[in-house]
Every structure is written in C-alpha cells, then in structure tokens.
Amino acid sequence: MKTTPRQWAENEYKASSSWLMFKIMSEFVDGFDRLEQIGPCVSIFGSARTKPGTEYYEKSVEIASALSKEGFGIITGGGPGIMEAANKGAKQTGGVSVGLNIELPHEQYANPYLDHDKNFNFNYFFVRKVMFLKFSQGVVLMPGGFGTMDEMFETLTLIQTGKIARVPIVCYGTRFWTGLLEWARKVMCEQEGNIHTEDLELITVTDNIDEIVGVFNDHYANSSLKPTF
C-alpha cells in the first residue's frame, strides 16, 4: 500500500520523537554520573548581563568566596555576569567551581573561572534545571531577569509541594527583591489566599554576606548534606 504524505509525516515524527527520548535520557545519565562526584554545592543564580565592577557582580564574588571557605562548591550556569562572578569567587578561594552551560542567543559562553573538568554542556533547559536543584544544598538568588525568577519560583514550588528537600533560599539585595516579595505577601497570600504565610518563610532576604553563610551553616547543623531528591 502506498504511503500517503500524512502517514509519512506521522512516521517521521514518531521516529524523531523516539530518538529525542534517548538523547534526553543520555543527558540525564551523564549529568547524574558526573555531578554526584562533586560534593556539596550551592547554586548561585542571577543576570548574565551584570557587568564586572558593578555592585552585584562584586558582591557575587564575595558571596561565592565566603561559601567556598565553608566547604561548599559553587554551581552556576557557567556563563557571564553573575555566573562569572560567582565562579570567580569560588576559584579565587580554591573552591569547587562548576558551570552548567547551555547555548543561548547573544549572552551565553563559558566563563574563564570554571574548573576545566566541571564545565558541563546541556542541550535542554529542563535537564539543566534538574541538575541545579538535585545537586545543590541551597540557592542564592542575585538580581536578575526572567531566568532568575524562573529558578526562584521553580525551587519554591518544588519545596512547597514536597518534591525536593527543604534547602536554604537566600535572595541578596533588599532593594531589588522587597517589592516582589511584598506583592507576594499582600496579593498572593493575604488578598487572594493562593499561598500560605509559611511559604514565604522559605525565603531569606538580606544585604549581609555573613547572614548568608549563617543561614547555610545553621540549616546544615541539623540536616545532612545530600542530593535533594
């Protein structure tokens, strides 16, 4: 029987979908195998557009350095901006410096402060996000754009729903974060009842680097260092 154009297209779609599944599985397996060897880390998120010499860039260097001194490796997206700053802080302190890279238009390239054997490249955003959260002992969120917001709310959602263990979530920069979190408190929580007050207690907002270190040390004084799920 002759194959119609529609049948041919459907068969091609099924074949490509099957191969795509194996490519995704391969990326998960490789990421799990390599990252589980690294040890306890903190993921630091923030804008790829933040320039060296600016306030949040330099503070990211200091935060990563301080956490590295406490024995935490630093995981970033591996690119420029806040990511570069955090990897720089880890590298300068002799800490573990990890990059989970992905190709993006106009702004993503591997920064020079990654450990040469810990620069990972991903094709799929969702695989990369799993790696960030599975192997991080907490997250520090610096000012950023849509990607940073996505990473913040994804982490909050997974903790809120019990899909990953509770880990510290620290937002650095009260000037940047206060408006968003006040809106969440007044509108999402009090006005609409879409979240509970205790959901907002998952977040620490600060301008103090010592407080960030204290949040992590206090949390892990009573919790084990292990993957989040």
Beta strands, then each sheet from edge to edge (+ up, - down):
strand 1: 41-45
strand 2: 73-76
strand 3: 97-102
strand 4: 119-122
strand 5: 136-141
strand 6: 169-172
strand 7: 203-206
sheet 1: 4+ 3+ 2+ 1+ 5+ 6+ 7+
end
